[in-house]
């Protein structure tokens, strides 16, 4: 049996780190939005021992270090699977590409082996795999709390907004980013007010409150001129996503965005134009 899914990236409209737990994990408060940039993940039953992982992107681990391997193990399977990942989402970018792949694998395994499993039960398994996996299983727009396992659905960013996305030439290790964050006194965003506007779909009032605390300990601070140039060109929000290094700009779709794209191009030659979507994983 074979299943193939599109696994969608996410951006953080708001990301706050609210504490460090005794187990070493960090508690977060985030407003996440899925976007149409996606990997394609194929899961196939085989007669061969072990879990075979195939990926088109160089540098992606193909053994137990890959988060999809961890997803299989969390689901209770360690053999008889071939997983093919066609990657488009840049890695180490804060776009949850690996978590989206893991979410697609979990949905495939549920559909193949236990189709009666509830979404809630699948999210519980996902929370054991990675902090972004429960959101990627859900998708759309959500307020995310705890260590990523508490989700409150919000209205999605409407399709009359577009997202210009760029992955700078440098990458960021999430573990290193958290280590740097632990060493500074954070300025926290007005999360409660931001969430109240998000619940209303009041985007014009939400955007000025959006923030990502990782920018306070990131290379992105060296590119503030890019942010200012994009805002001056008409972007409603310019921000790093996740722990970096990808940067996005939100603007109205009916706007001539050439100046916004030109500003972001200073970080890299390629700017991807994306749109918001209402799901995290979709049957291909």
LOFI-849245 format. One record per atom (N, C-alpha, C, O): residue in one letter; x, y, z. Coordinates in steps of 0.001 Angstrom, whole numbers, plus 500000, padded with zeros to 6 digits. Example, Ala and Ser with C-alpha at 12.3 -4.5 7.8 and 13.67 -1.06 7.14 Angstrom:
<nodes>
a513190494310507800
a512300495500507800
a513200496700507800
a514236496681508465
s512850497750507080
s513670498940507140
s512900500030507870
s513409501138508039
</nodes>
This chain:
<nodes>
x500847498802500000
x500000500000500000
x500882501247500000
x501949501259500613
x500432502292499312
x501228503515499151
x500347504729499393
x499192504775498970
x500914505706500080
x500228506979500303
x501192508119499983
x502382508042500290
x500664509184499361
x501498510341499010
x500788511618499470
x499591511791499241
x501541512503500118
x500955513709500685
x501830514926500399
x503047514812500253
x501190516093500322
x501897517359500367
x502014517774501836
x501027517785502571
x503229518111502246
x503500518525503626
x503885520000503605
x504931520357503063
x503047520865504194
x503178522309504039
x504060522939505121
x504043522533506282
x504830523945504696
x505657524725505614
x504780525647506461
x503593525823506187
x505390526231507494
x504683527217508314
x505564528438508508
x506787528372508388
x504919529544508806
x505612530732509289
x505050531084510654
x503910530751510976
x505867531762511457
x505422532245512765
x505088533727512652
x505977534562512488
x503809534045512740
x503420535454512798
x503833536054514140
x504133537244514241
x503842535209515162
x504316535626516486
x505002534434517128
x504511533308517039
x506130534675517770
x506842533596518470
x507467534176519731
x508344535039519678
x506989533676520868
x507576534062522148
x508016532794522870
x507320531779522823
x509144532846523525
x509618531761524386
x509334532197525811
x509905533175526293
x508448531467526488
x507905531940527763
x508576531333528982
x508314531770530102
x509438530331528795
x510124529753529943
x510902528513529558
x510799528013528438
x511688528026530516
x512428526777530331
x511974525800531396
x511959526123532583
x511602524595530964
x511044523593531851
x512162522755532477
x513278522730531957
x511874522067533589
x512897521249534247
x513509520186533333
x514664519804533523
x512750519703532342
x513276518678531437
x514139519254530319
x514604518523529444
x514351520579530353
x515198521214529354
x514448521787528174
x514999522594527426
x513183521381527989
x512382521944526912
x511987523376527240
x512004523789528399
x511632524128526205
x511174525500526380
x509670525577526120
x509151524930525210
x508987526370526926
x507577526641526656
x507484527839525710
x508290528767525778
x506489527799524832
x506375528804523787
x504944529329523712
x504010528709524220
x504796530467523075
x503493531015522695
x503662531521521267
x504462532423521016
x502908530943520329
x503130531226518913
x501805531376518175
x500807530744518520
x501820532218517163
x500741532224516171
x501364531709514877
x502186532384514256
x500962530510514483
x501517529846513309
x500533529884512145
x499321529787512343
x501060530025510931
x500239530004509719
x500897529088508680
x502081529237508375
x500123528144508143
x500616527286507066
x500685528063505762
x499862528940505501
x501688527725504937
x501821528339503614
x501975527244502568
x502266526095502900
x501778527603501307
x501689526567500277
x503027526023499797
x503039525137498943
x504144526508500301
x505429525877500034
x505402524496500688
x505118524388501881
x505690523447499931
x505505522109500477
x506537521108499955
x507087521261498864
x506779520082500769
x507464518870500343
x506404517850499948
x505246517959500353
x506800516871499165
x505919515752498849
x506501514505499477
x507659514163499236
x505697513820500287
x506156512665501056
x505355511439500639
x504125511437500694
x506063510404500226
x505437509144499832
x505829508064500831
x507010507887501131
x504841507348501340
x505074506260502294
x504555504972501668
x503406504896501234
x505417503965501626
x505076502707500968
x505456501534501857
x506544501504502434
x504547500564501963
x504875499321502639
x505794498478501754
x505601498397500541
x506789497858502374
x507679496967501645
x507863495682502450
x507404495571503587
x508542494716501837
x508881493464502528
x510279493512503120
x510735492538503719
x510962494637502955
x512353494724503398
x512429495114504870
x511560495834505362
x513448494651505573
x513612495056506980
x514026496520507082
x514609497082506155
x513720497113508204
x514143498475508469
x513267499517507792
x512260499201507159
x513684500777507945
x512986501923507359
x513925502564506348
x514986503073506709
x513529502536505085
x514340503121504024
x513865504551503763
x512683504777503505
x514782505509503831
x514456506914503584
x515229507381502354
x516445507213502271
x514512507966501405
x515109508485500176
x514747509966500086
x513590510338500286
x515727510806499789
x515471512247499717
x516270512855498572
x517407512458498314
x515666513816497892
x516316514458496749
x517268515580497146
x518011516078496300
x517261515992498422
x518079517126498852
x519356516634499519
x519284515915500515
x520514516999499002
x521769516571499631
x521868517085501065
x521366518157501404
x522528516287501888
x522766516707503258
x521684516316504243
x521869516476505450
x520559515806503764
x519493515361504665
x519829513955505156
x520048513065504333
x519878513724506476
x520208512379506972
x519135511368506567
x517945511685506553
x519560510170506244
x518650509132505762
x518548507969506742
x518100506881506381
x518965508204507982
x518917507154508995
x518059507614510166
x517177508458510003
x518318507064511333
x517487507378512501
x517593508832512932
x516806509270513771
x518536509598512391
x518618511027512704
x517510511821512035
x517201512931512468
x516908511273510986
x515813511964510298
x514546511880511143
x514209510816511664
x513858512987511273
x512677513037512142
x511567512095511664
x510740511675512473
x511527511750510369
x510487510820509909
x510752509421510463
x509816508655510690
x512011509090510678
x512335507810511311
x511800507802512742
x511231506812513201
x511993508916513433
x511480509040514797
x509958508949514811
x509380508388515741
x509304509497513785
x507842509426513698
x507374507984513553
x506399507579514186
x508060507218512729
x507699505804512562
x507830505057513882
x506950504283514259
x508937505296514579
x509165504617515858
x508095505004516884
x507604504156517628
x507741506285516914
x506712506733517858
x505370506102517540
x504558505870518437
x505134505823516264
x503886505177515852
x503907503682516165
x502864503027516164
x505099503146516433
x505219501738516773
x505733500866515653
x505581499645515707
x506345501468514624
x506839500716513478
x508325500969513290
x508784502105513409
x509072499927513000
x510497500094512761
x510987499265511585
x512190499051511442
x510070498793510736
x510480497951509624
x509387497925508556
x508222498217508828
x509795497566507331
x508830497359506258
x508285498634505654
x507152498655505172
x509085499720505671
x508605500997505140
x509655501640504241
x510850501597504535
x509201502230503157
x510033503083502316
x509396504472502311
x508207504616502027
x510195505493502626
x509699506876502676
x510507507708501699
x511730507799501809
x509822508312500749
x510470509150499742
x510077510597500002
x508893510932500031
x511073511448500191
x510832512858500494
x511344513703499335
x512543513732499059
x510438514383498667
x510801515337497619
x510763516729498247
x509696517320498411
x511937517238498592
x511999518463499373
x512014519711498503
x512718519790497497
x511216520678498924
x511235522038498396
x511427523041499525
x511914524152499315
x511032522625500733
x511163523493501900
x512624523497502336
x513172522429502611
x513274524655502409
x514674524688502858
x514806524139504272
x513908524300505098
x515933523491504542
x516174522954505877
x516870523998506748
x517477524942506244
x516771523812508052
x517345524730509042
x516974526171508735
x517822527064508717
x515682526374508493
x515193527690508080
x514091528225508974
x513682529376508814
x513592527417509921
x512487527850510762
x511131527670510107
x510146528262510548
x511068526852509049
x509836526646508292
x509149525325508619
x508127524994508018
x509701524567509563
x509123523292510021
x509062522249508910
x508144521429508879
x510038522275507992
x510032521296506916
x510123519871507425
x509358519010506990
x511058519602508353
x511174518256508906
x509925517850509666
x509469516713509546
x509368518762510442
x508147518458511204
x506971518202510274
x506134517344510556
x506898518938509169
x505836518710508196
x505974517326507571
x504976516638507359
x507215516912507273
x507450515565506748
x507007514510507753
x506356513532507387
x507362514711509020
x506964513769510061
x505447513694510185
x504885512613510360
x504785514850510094
x503321514866510166
x502709514078509010
x501749513330509202
x503267514248507810
x502753513514506650
x502933512015506832
x502050511233506482
x504082511610507383
x504328510187507627
x503339509640508649
x502799508550508462
x503096510376509721
x502138509915510737
x500735509754510150
x500040508783510448
x500325510704509319
x499005510592508698
x498958509389507760
x497961508669507717
x500041509172507008
x500090508013506113
x499997506711506905
x499249505809506527
x500748506606507998
x500726505388508803
x499351505174509425
x498858504047509482
x498740506250509887
x497372506135510422
x496422505629509340
x495618504729509586
x496516506212508133
x495604505833507062
x495817504391506611
x494864503711506231
x497075503921506653
x497383502558506207
x497032501521507269
x496438500487506962
x497404501803508526
x497336500762509546
x496182500915510533
x495599499912510945
x495839502133510920
x494786502336511937
x493883503493511529
x493900504539512179
x493084503330510457
x492291504450509942
x491272505005510932
x490758506106510732
x490973504266511989
x490004504754512978
x490645505620514060
x489942506145514924
x491972505778514026
x492640506601515048
x492189508047514930
x492122508590513827
x491885508665516040
x491409510044516041
x492552511009515773
x493724510679515959
x492188512207515333
x493189513254515134
x493880513612516452
x495078513890516478
x493116513600517537
x493686513930518845
x494751512915519239
x495813513284519740
x494462511627519010
x495441510586519344
x496691510728518475
x497809510513518944
x496494511090517211
x497642511259516325
x498489512456516756
x499717512400516689
x497840513540517198
x498598514699517680
x499385514357518941
x500478514882519153
x498831513474519783
x499554513045520977
x500840512338520589
x501887512569521194
x500765511471519576
x501976510816519075
x502916511867518493
x504124511828518727
x502354512806517735
x503170513856517133
x503932514675518144
x505062515091517887
x503318514914519309
x503984515723520338
x505213515025520894
x506093515677521456
x505288513680520740
x506467512937521182
x507586512999520145
x508733512658520437
x507244513437518933
x508203513447517830
x508920514784517719
x510135514826517523
x508163515890517844
x508761517209517712
x507766518291518051
x506558518091517929
x508270519450518482
x507400520517518979
x506463521064517907
x505346521473518223
x506900521080516634
x506061521629515576
x505157520596514923
x504307520951514106
x505327519309515271
x504561518260514582
x503053518364514854
x502277518230513908
x502595518596516101
x501148518724516299
x500536519824515441
x499454519642514882
x501227520982515327
x500680522025514458
x500670521577513006
x499689521802512298
x501745520948512551
x501797520519511152
x500716519485510839
x500239519416509706
x500327518684511827
x499225517747511634
x497898518477511466
x496981517974510817
x497802519665512055
x496549520434512053
x496536521451510920
x495625521455510092
x497550522313510885
x497681523310509833
x496719524467509974
x496032524610510985
x496683525297508936
x495867526505508985
x496559527570509803
x497745527842509614
x495813528172510714
x496364529159511642
x495962528755513047
x494792528462513292
x496902528734513965
x496635528322515343
x497464529146516307
x498559529606515983
x496916529321517503
x497706529782518635
x498258528539519300
x497500527641519668
x499571528478519456
x500255527279519934
x500925527598521265
x501640528593521391
x500685526741522260
x501243526956523596
x501908525689524104
x501982524681523401
x502396525758525352
x503072524625525964
x504401524397525273
x505165525337525052
x504675523137524931
x505875522827524149
x505476522512522702
x506178521801521982
x504311523072522301
x503824522893520949
x502606522004520854
x502044521823519774
x502189521439521998
x501107520449521973
x499724521046522204
x498723520364521986
x499642522308522644
x498340522940522928
x497992523850521766
x498661524858521536
x496948523497521034
x496576524218519822
x495184524826519970
x494242524159520397
x495074526097519612
x493766526773519561
x493602527335518161
x494303528276517791
x492674526768517360
x492510527240515976
x492115528716515921
x491351529206516752
x492653529403514927
x492359530812514669
x491921530964513209
x492174530074512396
x491273532071512870
x490995532320511451
x492290532367510657
x493288532923511116
x492272531785509466
x493470531777508629
x493699533150508005
x492763533907507749
x494961533439507772
x495310534627507003
x494609534529505651
x494779533533504949
x493823535539505269
x493036535441504033
x493919535390502792
x495080535797502826
x493360534887501703
x494115534738500463
x494362536064499759
x495092536101498769
x493771537157500246
x494109538444499632
x495428538990500162
x495844540086499787
x496100538213501051
x497470538510501444
x498405537503500780
x498042536344500584
x499590537947500442
x500631537071499913
x501840537134500828
x501971538044501645
x502722536153500680
x503906536059501530
x505124535898500633
x505224534936499872
x506044536843500727
x507338536715500054
x508312536105501060
x508457536598502179
x508970535038500649
x509789534245501565
x511184534077500994
x511349533783499810
x512188534265501838
x513574534088501394
x514349533337502461
x514194533585503657
x515188532411502006
x516094531680502894
x517494532255502702
x518108532023501661
x518017533004503686
x519380533544503556
x520418532446503363
x520133531263503552
x521607532848502990
x522650531887502679
x523111531116503911
x523654530020503772
x522910531656505114
x523302530935506322
x522124530150506880
x520967530510506664
x522426529080507594
x521409528276508264
x521540528447509773
x522535528979510265
x520524527991510502
x520510528158511952
x520163526825512600
x519187526177512223
x520963526424513568
x520649525262514388
x519659525688515470
x519914526640516207
x518533524983515564
x517528525333516571
x518113525237517979
x517863526099518821
x518889524188518228
x519489524015519568
x520404525185519901
x520377525698521019
x521215525609518934
x522111526742519176
x521332528034519379
x521716528872520195
x520237528197518637
x519430529406518759
x518820529502520160
x518817530575520763
x518305528380520677
x517754528387522034
x518847528659523062
x518611529364524043
x520028528113522849
x521130528350523786
x521478529833523857
x521735530360524939
x521488530507522709
x521758531948522692
x520636532715523390
x520879533685524109
x519407532262523164
x518248532945523747
x518290532871525276
x517894533813525963
x518770531745525796
x518835531570527246
x519823532525527908
x519793532708529125
x520692533129527112
x521751533978527664
x521385535463527699
x522179536278528169
x520196535828527210
x519830537241527163
x518514537484527878
x517734536558528099
x518276538734528234
x516991539137528799
x516054539487527653
x516282540453526924
x515003538696527502
x514119538864526360
x513122539985526578
x512627540187527687
x512833540712525509
x511681541612525465
x510536540821524849
x510622540391523699
x509471540629525609
x508382539757525163
x507302540551524423
x507018541695524779
x506701539947523399
x505615540619522664
x504322540651523477
x504196539971524496
x503370541450523011
x502054541538523650
x501171540406523097
x500266540633522294
x501463539192523553
x500847538013522964
x499333537992523166
x498596537702522224
x498862538290524358
x497425538209524644
x496638539150523737
x495599538773523194
x497136540377523575
x496447541338522704
x496516540877521253
x495534540982520518
x497673540368520840
x497825539890519466
x496849538758519173
x496227538736518111
x496710537820520102
x495793536694519896
x494345537176519824
x493546536634519060
x494010538180520609
x492634538702520566
x492321539297519195
x491215539119518684
x493283540001518593
x493080540521517235
x493019539386516221
x492227539430515279
x493862538361516416
x493854537227515491
x492503536516515530
x491999536098514487
x491913536374516708
x490601535724516827
x489533536485516052
x488588535894515529
x489696537806515987
x488739538654515265
x489037538711513768
x488234539232512994
x490178538181513363
x490610538353511980
x490974539794511685
x490877540251510546
x491394540506512722
x491744541917512583
x493242542016512286
x494053542319513161
x493578541750511026
x494983541620510653
x495731542949510700
x496910542982511055
x495067544033510350
x495743545331510331
x496223545724511729
x497275546347511872
x495456545363512754
x495892545644514120
x496846544580514656
x497648544848515551
x496752543360514097
x497634542292514553
x499075542508514089
x500008542350514877
x499264542865512824
x500617542905512256
x501599543755513070
x502736543326513265
x501207544944513555
x502179545728514334
x502599545062515651
x503630545418516221
x501808544102516132
x502126543410517380
x502943542145517155
x503447541553518109
x503075541732515911
x503794540501515610
x505282540674515918
x505857541741515700
x505886539613516424
x507305539651516787
x507814538227516907
x507045537286517097
x509120538091516793
x509790536800516970
x510986537048517883
x511928537743517503
x510948536481519085
x512002536781520051
x513364536265519593
x514389536737520084
x513402535312518670
x514688534814518190
x515464535887517425
x516683535791517284
x514770536891516938
x515478537984516264
x516399538730517230
x517348539386516802
x516123538630518526
x516935539326519518
x518309538663519728
x519196539242520354
x518466537449519199
x519742536744519357
x520169536115518039
x520702535006518009
x519928536840516951
x520091536248515626
x520920537119514702
x521097538314514941
x521431536498513631
x522098537237512558
x521129538213511900
x521554539164511244
x519815537979512076
x518842538847511416
x518999540297511847
x518662541207511089
x519500540522513044
x519677541906513504
x520644542662512602
x520583543888512507
x521552541914511930
x522492542562511020
x521841542927509698
x522457543585508860
x520585542499509505
x519888542759508248
x518656543632508461
x517696543558507694
x518685544463509511
x517533545314509795
x517258546293508654
x516122546729508468
x518304546641507887
x518072547532506754
x517178546866505723
x516397547540505052
x517285545539505587
x516400544798504667
x514954544907505146
x514041545156504359
x514766544717506440
x513424544817507021
x512841546207506791
x511692546338506369
x513622547230507064
x513125548596506900
x512823548911505437
x511826549570505139
x513668548449504530
x513429548699503107
x512144548026502636
x511385548601501855
x511903546803503115
x510691546095502719
x509444546760503289
x508419546846502612
x509527547231504532
x508389547932505136
x508118549247504406
x506963549607504178
x509169549951504048
x508998551207503310
x508395550960501929
x507739551836501365
x508623549757501386
x508083549414500074
x506637548944500146
x506016548684499116
x506096548833501358
x504678548496501493
x504375547189502180
x503207546821502305
x505397546471502632
x505135545241503373
x504421545574504683
x504731546576505329
x503467544730505068
x502719544928506307
x503446544312507496
x503251544733508636
x504279543321507229
x505025542629508273
x506256542008507630
x506152541359506589
x507417542202508239
x508655541543507803
x509291540946509047
x509515541639510039
x509583539632508982
x510001538966510211
x510714537662509888
x510481537052508844
x511574537248510790
x512160535918510717
x511132534908511210
x510298535236512055
x511183533687510693
x510281532640511159
x511054531593511938
x512203531291511613
x510429531041512960
x511073530053513801
x512353530598514401
x512453531784514715
x513332529717514555
x514635530150515045
x515532530602513906
x516730530813514100
x514954530751512709
x515668531225511535
x516162530066510690
x516078528904511088
x516683530405509507
x517068531750509114
x516134532381508089
x516401533493507632
x515037531705507709
x514149532253506691
x513463533521507185
x513140533656508365
x513250534438506258
x512592535714506527
x511406535838505567
x511505535468504398
x510291536358506068
x509115536521505217
x508576537934505312
x508804538643506293
x507859538328504276
x507148539609504261
x505708539345503843
x505458538636502869
x504774539913504574
x503352539816504234
x502935541105503554
x503274542196504011
x502188540975502447
x501704542154501736
x500398541805501040
x500031540635500928
x499709542825500580
x498443542595499882
x498714542060498481
x499632542517497800
x497907541084498055
x498139540429496768
x497970541395495595
x498596541222494549
x497118542418495772
x496875543344494665
x497949544436494586
x497849545354493773
x498968544327495433
x500029545318495493
x501161544940494535
x501449543758494348
x501790545926493939
x503006545685493171
x504144545459494171
x504615546390494825
x504568544207494269
x505497543832495340
x506944543815494896
x507795543275495604
x507247544389493746
x508608544281493211
x509644544885494154
x510742544344494285
x509313545999494815
x510281546629495726
x510479545793496987
x511582545745497533
x509412545130497455
x509522544245498615
x510433543075498262
x511332542717499023
x510184542485497094
x511005541364496647
x512461541793496471
x513381541050496813
x512659542985495940
x514026543480495740
x514744543641497091
x515931543336497207
x514026544116498093
x514635544281499418
x515035542935500003
x516145542785500513
x514134541952499934
x514442540639500480
x515546539946499690
x516287539128500235
x515651540272498418
x516677539646497574
x518087539967498047
x519040539292497656
x518229540980498874
x519545541287499417
x520051540187500342
x521255540068500572
x519124539380500874
x519501538257501729
x519873537022500918
x520652536184501374
x519316536913499718
x519562535760498852
x519030536107497476
x518234537035497326
x519470535359496465
x519022535669495109
x517567535281494872
x516896535887494037
x517075534286495589
x515770533710495294
x514743534104496346
x514929533834497532
x513678534732495920
x512534535021496787
x511357534205496281
x510987534301495111
x510770533407497156
x509608532594496807
x508340533333497189
x508253533899498278
x507355533331496300
x506062533949496583
x505088532849496975
x504838531919496207
x504544532967498174
x503675531936498731
x502311532535499078
x502110533749499054
x501402531647499396
x500083532080499866
x499715531268501106
x500224530162501290
x498845531797501951
x498411531020503113
x497503529877502695
x496760529992501721
x497562528770503434
x496688527618503194
x496053527201504499
x496503527591505576
x495007526408504395
x494188526072505563
x494482524695506132
x493791524253507050
x495501523996505604
x495815522671506102
x497329522510506237
x498105523266505652
x497730521502507024
x499136521231507191
x499630520113506301
x500770520138505840
x498768519123506055
x499088517981505206
x497876517721504318
x496738517756504786
x498125517461503038
x497042517252502086
x497384516078501183
x498517515974500714
x496432515196500932
x496637514067500038
x497023514583498660
x496333515424498084
x498129514072498137
x498638514543496846
x497896513903495676
x498201514191494519
</nodes>
